[in-house]
Amino acid sequence: MPSDNDKLHQFMGKMLDDMGAAMGAALVYVGDRLGLYKAMAGSAQISSGELARRTATDERYVREWLAAQAAAGYVDYDPGTNCYALSPEQELVFAVEGSPVFVPGAFELLMAVFNDAEKIIESFKSGRGVGWHEHDPRLFSGTERFFRPAYAAHLVDEWIPALEGVLEKLERGATVADVGCGRGASTILLAKAFPKSQFVGFDYHQPSLERAAQAAAEAKVTNVRFERAAAKEYPGSNYDLVAFFDCLHDMGDPVGASAHVLSSLAADGTWMIVEPFAHDTVKENLNPIGRMFYGASTMVCTPASKAQEVGLALGTQAGEKRIGEVVTAGGFKRFRRATETPFNLIFEARP
């Protein structure tokens, strides 16, 4: 089949960009782990020798790392002084852990994905799943660090007020279940914001629950606890709010989970479902966000679902229509999109 040389060269240029980005992912992880970005923060300029001194690392390695970062556009380089710097924007992205655009957690997650590639290759052949608990532990810590900035930026100030009557209930004192809470980032944010309410985080992954309890103690929140339970089996009833953060699409039986949420809610309770942003068709999702989420779905979310009892495998790009079908199949009568961000869809379901 004949090829167009101009198109081929353009495509190979894209391949070169992608290979550089893939190699750069490991370098971001290295810089984050060694504290290199944070040590650069606040400095007008810094040499490789000074950065090595601040981080107790070897200057020759630091020099090469800085050059790679500059080639990627992740740090700025001054050839006149042979020094480097983080711009204010780069600093927010790489060095400020509480920033809403902090990204090193995503690169930590990527390291887990690369490490687990052989497991996924075998799953392609067998059709079996790979459970969340079977992944490299950096998936757990990286996912928390990746999602936490968005939750901190939007959850209390935007997402909760978008739900009908929920803010007022939480301010007065409500009972809340955070299902699939992982390491507790969302649960703790809510507990801190609404001290009159009581929160319980449920997850099946015991190491994540142990870290969640530790984080709650560090944050000095006393109106929260964490328990091990699956989404279709968590205990309790008459919850004013049940929340699922970025986890419904991972479940083997999301319809069964939906039915259990309905049975656990108060008569006027609310189910908040936070999902990755997605349109309803593949064509609409062929964009940078879709690329990222389809990749995560292939390597993490679809295998997690297929490892479970039903394995419906909604995938990360399920979209509003498919999520709505799952929710109503569980018995909910009302379902709507409450709000959205470029990366999340926030749904409200009512009995």
C-alpha positions as CSV (number, residue, x, y, z in Angstrom):
1,M,0.0,0.0,0.0
2,P,1.6,3.3,-1.1
3,S,2.1,6.0,1.6
4,D,2.2,9.8,1.4
5,N,5.7,10.8,2.5
6,D,4.6,14.1,4.0
7,K,1.9,12.4,6.1
8,L,4.4,9.7,7.1
9,H,6.9,12.3,8.3
10,Q,4.2,14.2,10.2
11,F,3.1,10.9,11.8
12,M,6.7,10.0,12.7
13,G,7.0,13.4,14.3
14,K,4.0,12.6,16.5
15,M,5.7,9.3,17.4
16,L,8.8,11.2,18.4
17,D,6.7,13.5,20.6
18,D,5.0,10.5,22.3
19,M,8.2,8.6,22.9
20,G,9.7,11.7,24.5
21,A,6.6,12.1,26.6
22,A,6.7,8.5,27.7
23,M,10.4,8.8,28.7
24,G,9.6,12.1,30.4
25,A,6.9,10.4,32.6
26,A,9.7,8.5,34.4
27,L,11.7,11.7,34.8
28,V,8.8,13.5,36.4
29,Y,8.4,10.6,38.8
30,V,12.1,10.8,39.6
31,G,11.9,14.5,40.2
32,D,8.9,14.2,42.4
33,R,10.3,11.4,44.5
34,L,13.6,13.2,45.0
35,G,12.0,16.5,45.8
36,L,13.8,18.3,42.9
37,Y,10.8,20.3,41.8
38,K,10.0,21.5,45.3
39,A,13.6,22.4,45.9
40,M,13.5,24.6,42.8
41,A,10.4,26.4,43.9
42,G,10.8,30.0,44.9
43,S,14.3,30.4,43.3
44,A,14.8,32.9,40.5
45,Q,17.5,30.6,39.1
46,I,19.3,27.6,40.3
47,S,22.3,25.7,39.1
48,S,22.6,21.9,38.9
49,G,25.1,22.0,41.7
50,E,22.9,24.0,44.0
51,L,19.9,21.8,43.3
52,A,22.0,18.7,44.0
53,R,23.2,20.3,47.3
54,R,19.6,21.1,48.4
55,T,18.4,17.6,47.7
56,A,21.5,15.6,48.7
57,T,21.7,14.1,45.2
58,D,24.5,13.6,42.7
59,E,25.2,16.7,40.6
60,R,25.9,14.8,37.3
61,Y,22.5,13.1,37.5
62,V,20.8,16.4,38.4
63,R,22.4,18.1,35.5
64,E,21.1,15.6,33.0
65,W,17.7,15.6,34.6
66,L,17.5,19.4,34.3
67,A,18.5,19.3,30.6
68,A,15.7,16.8,29.9
69,Q,13.2,18.9,31.8
70,A,14.2,22.0,29.8
71,A,13.9,20.1,26.5
72,A,10.4,19.1,27.5
73,G,9.4,22.6,28.4
74,Y,8.9,21.6,32.1
75,V,11.5,24.0,33.4
76,D,13.1,27.2,31.9
77,Y,16.8,27.4,31.0
78,D,19.0,30.4,30.8
79,P,22.0,29.7,28.5
80,G,23.8,32.9,29.8
81,T,24.0,31.6,33.3
82,N,23.6,27.9,32.7
83,C,20.9,27.9,35.3
84,Y,17.3,26.7,35.5
85,A,14.0,27.9,37.0
86,L,10.4,27.1,37.4
87,S,8.0,29.7,36.1
88,P,5.0,30.4,38.4
89,E,2.9,28.2,36.2
90,Q,5.4,25.3,36.2
91,E,5.7,25.6,40.0
92,L,1.9,25.2,40.5
93,V,1.9,22.1,38.3
94,F,5.0,20.4,39.7
95,A,5.9,21.8,43.1
96,V,2.7,22.9,45.0
97,E,1.0,19.7,46.4
98,G,-2.2,21.5,47.2
99,S,-2.5,23.2,43.8
100,P,-5.6,22.3,41.8
101,V,-3.3,21.7,38.8
102,F,-0.7,19.6,40.7
103,V,0.1,16.6,38.4
104,P,3.0,14.4,39.8
105,G,0.4,12.0,41.2
106,A,-0.7,11.2,37.7
107,F,2.9,10.3,36.8
108,E,3.2,8.1,39.9
109,L,0.1,6.3,38.7
110,L,1.7,5.9,35.2
111,M,4.7,4.2,36.8
112,A,2.3,1.6,38.2
113,V,0.7,1.2,34.8
114,F,4.0,0.6,33.1
115,N,5.0,-1.9,35.7
116,D,1.7,-3.9,35.4
117,A,1.8,-4.1,31.5
118,E,2.7,-7.8,31.5
119,K,-0.4,-8.6,33.6
120,I,-2.6,-6.7,31.2
121,I,-1.0,-8.5,28.2
122,E,-2.0,-11.8,29.8
123,S,-5.5,-10.5,30.4
124,F,-5.9,-9.6,26.8
125,K,-5.2,-13.3,26.0
126,S,-7.3,-14.9,28.7
127,G,-10.1,-12.4,29.0
128,R,-9.7,-12.4,32.8
129,G,-9.4,-9.3,34.9
130,V,-6.8,-7.8,37.1
131,G,-8.2,-6.7,40.4
132,W,-7.4,-3.3,41.9
133,H,-5.5,-5.0,44.7
134,E,-3.3,-6.8,42.2
135,H,-1.7,-3.7,40.9
136,D,1.6,-2.0,41.8
137,P,1.0,0.0,45.0
138,R,1.9,3.2,43.3
139,L,-1.4,3.0,41.6
140,F,-3.1,3.6,45.0
141,S,-1.0,6.5,46.1
142,G,-0.8,8.0,42.6
143,T,-4.6,7.9,42.2
144,E,-5.1,9.6,45.5
145,R,-2.6,12.4,44.6
146,F,-4.1,12.7,41.1
147,F,-7.7,13.1,42.2
148,R,-7.3,15.0,45.4
149,P,-6.5,18.4,43.9
150,A,-9.7,18.4,41.8
151,Y,-11.7,17.2,44.8
152,A,-10.2,20.0,46.9
153,A,-10.9,22.6,44.3
154,H,-14.5,21.6,43.4
155,L,-16.1,19.2,45.9
156,V,-17.2,21.5,48.7
157,D,-17.6,24.8,46.9
158,E,-19.2,23.6,43.6
159,W,-20.3,20.0,43.5
160,I,-22.2,19.7,46.8
161,P,-24.1,23.0,46.2
162,A,-25.2,21.7,42.8
163,L,-27.1,18.9,44.5
164,E,-30.7,19.6,45.6
165,G,-30.9,20.4,49.3
166,V,-27.7,18.5,50.2
167,L,-25.6,21.4,51.3
168,E,-28.3,22.4,53.9
169,K,-28.5,18.8,55.2
170,L,-24.7,18.6,55.6
171,E,-24.6,21.9,57.4
172,R,-27.3,20.8,59.9
173,G,-25.9,17.4,60.4
174,A,-26.3,14.4,58.0
175,T,-25.2,10.8,57.7
176,V,-23.0,10.1,54.7
177,A,-21.5,7.0,53.1
178,D,-18.5,7.4,50.8
179,V,-18.4,4.1,48.9
180,G,-15.2,3.2,47.1
181,C,-13.4,5.8,49.2
182,G,-9.9,4.4,48.6
183,R,-7.4,6.3,50.7
184,G,-10.1,8.7,52.0
185,A,-9.3,12.0,50.2
186,S,-12.9,12.8,49.4
187,T,-14.2,11.5,52.8
188,I,-11.8,13.6,54.8
189,L,-12.5,16.8,52.7
190,L,-16.2,16.4,53.4
191,A,-15.7,15.6,57.1
192,K,-13.6,18.7,57.6
193,A,-16.0,21.0,55.7
194,F,-19.1,19.7,57.6
195,P,-18.2,19.0,61.2
196,K,-21.9,18.5,62.3
197,S,-22.3,15.5,59.9
198,Q,-21.1,11.9,60.3
199,F,-19.1,10.2,57.5
200,V,-18.1,6.6,56.9
201,G,-15.8,5.6,54.1
202,F,-16.2,2.1,52.6
203,D,-13.8,0.2,50.4
204,Y,-12.7,-3.4,49.9
205,H,-9.0,-2.6,49.8
206,Q,-7.6,-2.8,53.3
207,P,-4.3,-1.1,52.7
208,S,-6.1,1.9,51.4
209,L,-8.4,2.0,54.4
210,E,-5.5,1.9,56.7
211,R,-3.9,4.9,55.0
212,A,-7.3,6.7,55.1
213,A,-7.6,6.2,58.8
214,Q,-4.0,7.5,59.3
215,A,-4.8,10.6,57.1
216,A,-7.9,11.3,59.1
217,A,-5.9,11.3,62.3
218,E,-3.3,13.6,60.8
219,A,-6.1,16.0,59.7
220,K,-7.6,15.8,63.2
221,V,-11.1,15.0,62.0
222,T,-13.2,13.0,64.4
223,N,-16.5,12.7,62.6
224,V,-15.3,10.1,60.1
225,R,-14.5,6.4,60.2
226,F,-13.5,3.8,57.6
227,E,-14.7,0.2,57.2
228,R,-14.0,-2.6,54.8
229,A,-17.0,-3.4,52.7
230,A,-18.0,-3.9,49.0
231,A,-20.3,-1.6,47.1
232,K,-23.2,-4.1,47.2
233,E,-22.7,-5.0,50.8
234,Y,-21.8,-1.9,52.9
235,P,-23.9,-1.7,56.1
236,G,-26.2,1.0,57.3
237,S,-29.5,2.6,56.2
238,N,-31.2,5.9,56.0
239,Y,-28.2,7.7,54.7
240,D,-28.8,11.3,53.7
241,L,-26.1,11.1,51.1
242,V,-24.2,8.3,49.4
243,A,-21.2,9.3,47.3
244,F,-19.3,7.3,44.6
245,F,-16.2,9.2,43.5
246,D,-14.7,7.9,40.2
247,C,-15.5,4.3,41.0
248,L,-18.9,3.2,39.6
249,H,-17.4,2.4,36.2
250,D,-14.8,0.1,37.9
251,M,-17.4,-2.2,39.5
252,G,-18.3,-5.6,38.2
253,D,-22.0,-5.2,38.9
254,P,-22.8,-1.5,38.9
255,V,-26.5,-2.2,38.6
256,G,-26.4,-4.3,41.8
257,A,-24.4,-1.5,43.5
258,S,-27.1,1.0,42.3
259,A,-29.8,-1.2,43.9
260,H,-27.9,-1.4,47.1
261,V,-27.5,2.3,47.3
262,L,-31.2,2.8,46.8
263,S,-31.9,0.3,49.7
264,S,-29.5,2.2,52.0
265,L,-30.8,5.7,51.4
266,A,-33.3,7.7,53.4
267,A,-36.6,8.4,51.6
268,D,-35.4,11.8,50.6
269,G,-31.7,10.9,50.3
270,T,-29.3,11.6,47.5
271,W,-26.8,9.5,45.5
272,M,-23.9,11.6,44.2
273,I,-22.0,10.0,41.4
274,V,-18.7,11.5,40.2
275,E,-17.4,10.0,37.0
276,P,-14.6,10.9,34.5
277,F,-15.8,13.3,31.9
278,A,-17.1,11.5,28.8
279,H,-19.4,12.0,25.9
280,D,-21.7,9.1,24.8
281,T,-19.9,8.1,21.6
282,V,-16.4,7.0,20.7
283,K,-16.3,9.7,18.0
284,E,-17.0,12.5,20.5
285,N,-14.3,11.2,22.9
286,L,-11.5,11.2,20.4
287,N,-9.7,14.1,22.1
288,P,-6.8,14.5,24.6
289,I,-9.0,13.8,27.6
290,G,-10.5,10.8,25.9
291,R,-7.1,9.5,25.0
292,M,-6.0,9.7,28.6
293,F,-9.1,8.1,30.0
294,Y,-9.4,5.4,27.4
295,G,-5.8,4.5,28.2
296,A,-6.6,4.3,31.9
297,S,-9.7,2.3,31.2
298,T,-7.7,-0.3,29.2
299,M,-4.9,-0.7,31.8
300,V,-6.9,-0.3,35.1
301,C,-10.6,0.2,35.0
302,T,-11.8,-2.5,32.6
303,P,-9.5,-5.1,34.1
304,A,-10.8,-4.2,37.6
305,S,-14.4,-4.7,36.5
306,K,-13.6,-8.0,34.6
307,A,-12.0,-9.3,37.8
308,Q,-15.3,-9.1,39.6
309,E,-18.4,-11.2,39.8
310,V,-20.3,-9.9,36.8
311,G,-17.7,-7.8,35.0
312,L,-20.0,-5.4,33.1
313,A,-16.9,-3.3,32.3
314,L,-18.5,0.1,31.8
315,G,-15.1,1.6,31.2
316,T,-13.8,5.1,32.0
317,Q,-15.6,6.6,29.1
318,A,-19.1,5.2,29.8
319,G,-20.8,8.6,29.3
320,E,-24.0,10.0,30.8
321,K,-26.4,7.9,28.8
322,R,-24.9,4.6,29.9
323,I,-24.4,5.7,33.6
324,G,-28.1,6.8,33.6
325,E,-29.2,3.4,32.4
326,V,-27.2,1.7,35.2
327,V,-28.7,4.0,37.8
328,T,-32.3,3.6,36.7
329,A,-31.9,-0.2,36.3
330,G,-31.1,-0.2,40.0
331,G,-34.5,1.4,40.8
332,F,-33.8,5.1,40.9
333,K,-36.5,7.3,39.4
334,R,-34.6,10.5,39.0
335,F,-31.2,11.1,37.5
336,R,-29.6,14.2,36.2
337,R,-26.2,15.8,35.5
338,A,-25.8,18.3,38.4
339,T,-22.6,19.9,37.2
340,E,-19.3,19.2,35.4
341,T,-15.7,20.1,35.1
342,P,-13.4,19.5,32.1
343,F,-12.4,16.2,33.8
344,N,-15.5,15.1,35.7
345,L,-19.3,14.6,35.3
346,I,-21.2,15.0,38.6
347,F,-24.6,13.2,38.6
348,E,-27.5,13.3,41.1
349,A,-29.8,10.3,41.6
350,R,-32.9,10.4,43.8
351,P,-35.4,7.6,44.8
